[in-house]
Amino acid sequence: MVFETFSLASLAWLLPGIGASPDWLARGSRYLLAVSLIVFGIDHFLALAPIGTLLPAWIPWYVFWVALFGVAFVAAGLSIGGSFLERWSAAGIGLMFGIWVVTLHLPSVLGLYGIPGAPGDPDECSSLFIAIALWGSPWTLARWAADDRPGGPSRL
């Protein structure tokens, strides 16, 4: 929960783009986002089975998917924190959350998976809105990344 808040706050500071906030704040926000993503990845490995129970029955090999997304979180965190391939990492994390919104969070809130208490549950609705924010924000962040621009590392 704490790192969800940290990631949303750091993305909010990074969204205005290069030069919109002081360099120290942009750099600190990028590092805080990187640490948050790494923590999300580690959490996926620490809770493979419990997270797997959140997946609908039509998705096979839940342990594989949970582990794959854990690796993706850690890789994106290292990439954003280390200032390499930031555009790809931010776009990938945004895509990952977009897939989760469409396949997991929205159907759960609408009660399509038969999860008891899911329709109208404030926790499910909160998770949906957090996932939506973590879907779009990294894509905006990817716009400001300078991976493919000549002249050095990104100034996010």
C-alpha positions in Angstrom: 0.0 0.0 0.0 2.7 2.4 0.9 4.7 1.8 -2.3 1.5 2.3 -4.4 1.3 5.8 -2.9 5.0 6.4 -3.4 4.8 5.3 -7.1 1.7 7.4 -7.8 3.3 10.5 -6.1 6.6 10.1 -7.9 4.8 9.7 -11.2 2.8 12.8 -10.5 6.1 14.8 -10.0 7.5 13.3 -13.2 4.4 13.8 -15.5 4.9 17.5 -16.3 8.2 16.6 -18.1 11.7 17.7 -18.4 12.5 21.0 -16.7 9.0 21.4 -15.1 10.4 20.6 -11.6 13.8 20.9 -10.1 16.4 18.3 -11.1 16.7 17.0 -7.5 13.0 16.4 -7.3 12.8 14.7 -10.7 15.8 12.5 -9.9 14.4 11.6 -6.4 11.0 10.8 -7.9 12.6 8.6 -10.5 14.5 6.7 -7.8 11.5 6.4 -5.6 9.5 5.0 -8.6 12.3 2.6 -9.3 12.4 1.3 -5.7 8.6 1.0 -5.7 8.6 -1.1 -8.9 11.4 -3.4 -7.4 9.3 -3.8 -4.2 6.3 -4.7 -6.3 8.4 -7.4 -8.1 9.7 -8.8 -4.9 6.2 -9.0 -3.5 5.1 -11.0 -6.5 7.8 -13.6 -5.7 7.0 -13.6 -2.0 3.3 -14.2 -2.6 3.2 -16.4 -5.7 0.3 -18.5 -4.6 -1.9 -15.8 -2.9 -1.5 -13.5 -5.9 -2.3 -16.5 -8.2 -5.6 -16.9 -6.5 -6.6 -13.4 -7.7 -6.4 -14.6 -11.3 -9.6 -15.8 -13.0 -9.8 -19.5 -13.8 -9.5 -19.0 -17.5 -5.9 -17.9 -17.2 -3.7 -21.0 -17.1 -0.3 -21.3 -15.4 -0.9 -18.6 -12.8 2.5 -19.2 -11.1 4.3 -18.5 -14.4 2.4 -15.3 -15.0 2.9 -14.0 -11.4 6.6 -14.7 -11.7 6.9 -13.2 -15.1 5.2 -10.0 -14.0 7.5 -10.0 -10.9 10.5 -10.1 -13.2 9.0 -7.3 -15.3 8.6 -5.1 -12.3 12.2 -5.6 -11.1 13.6 -5.1 -14.6 11.6 -1.9 -15.1 12.7 -0.6 -11.7 16.3 -1.3 -12.5 15.9 0.3 -15.9 14.2 3.5 -14.7 16.6 3.8 -11.7 19.6 3.2 -13.8 18.5 5.5 -16.6 18.8 2.9 -19.4 15.9 1.9 -21.7 13.5 4.1 -19.7 11.1 4.6 -22.6 10.7 0.8 -23.1 10.4 0.2 -19.4 7.8 2.8 -18.8 5.8 1.8 -21.9 6.0 -1.9 -20.8 4.8 -1.2 -17.2 2.0 0.9 -18.6 1.0 -1.9 -21.0 1.1 -4.4 -18.1 -1.2 -2.4 -16.0 -3.5 -1.8 -19.0 -3.8 -5.5 -19.5 -4.6 -6.0 -15.8 -7.3 -3.3 -15.9 -9.0 -5.0 -18.8 -8.6 -8.6 -17.8 -8.6 -8.5 -14.0 -9.7 -5.3 -12.3 -12.6 -4.1 -14.4 -14.3 -7.5 -14.7 -13.8 -8.1 -11.0 -15.5 -4.8 -10.1 -18.3 -5.6 -12.5 -18.8 -9.0 -10.9 -18.0 -11.0 -14.0 -15.7 -13.5 -12.3 -18.1 -14.5 -9.5 -15.8 -13.3 -6.7 -18.0 -13.1 -3.6 -18.4 -9.4 -2.5 -16.5 -8.1 -5.5 -19.2 -6.0 -7.2 -19.3 -2.7 -5.4 -16.5 -3.6 -3.0 -14.6 -0.4 -2.2 -11.3 -2.2 -2.1 -11.9 -3.6 -5.6 -12.9 -0.1 -6.9 -9.8 1.4 -5.3 -7.6 -1.3 -6.9 -9.2 -0.5 -10.3 -8.5 3.2 -10.0 -4.9 2.7 -8.9 -4.4 0.3 -11.8 -5.8 2.9 -14.2 -3.5 5.6 -12.8 -0.5 3.2 -13.1 -1.6 2.4 -16.7 -1.6 5.9 -18.1 1.1 7.6 -16.0 4.0 5.4 -17.2 3.0 6.0 -20.8 3.2 9.8 -20.3 6.5 9.2 -18.6 7.7 7.2 -21.6 7.1 10.3 -23.7 9.6 12.3 -21.7 12.3 9.6 -21.6 15.3 10.2 -23.8 16.5 6.7 -24.6 16.5 7.2 -28.4 17.6 10.8 -28.4 21.2 11.6 -29.0 23.0 13.6 -26.3 23.1 11.4 -23.3 20.9 10.0 -20.5 17.4 11.0 -19.8 16.7 13.9 -17.5 13.5 12.5 -16.0 
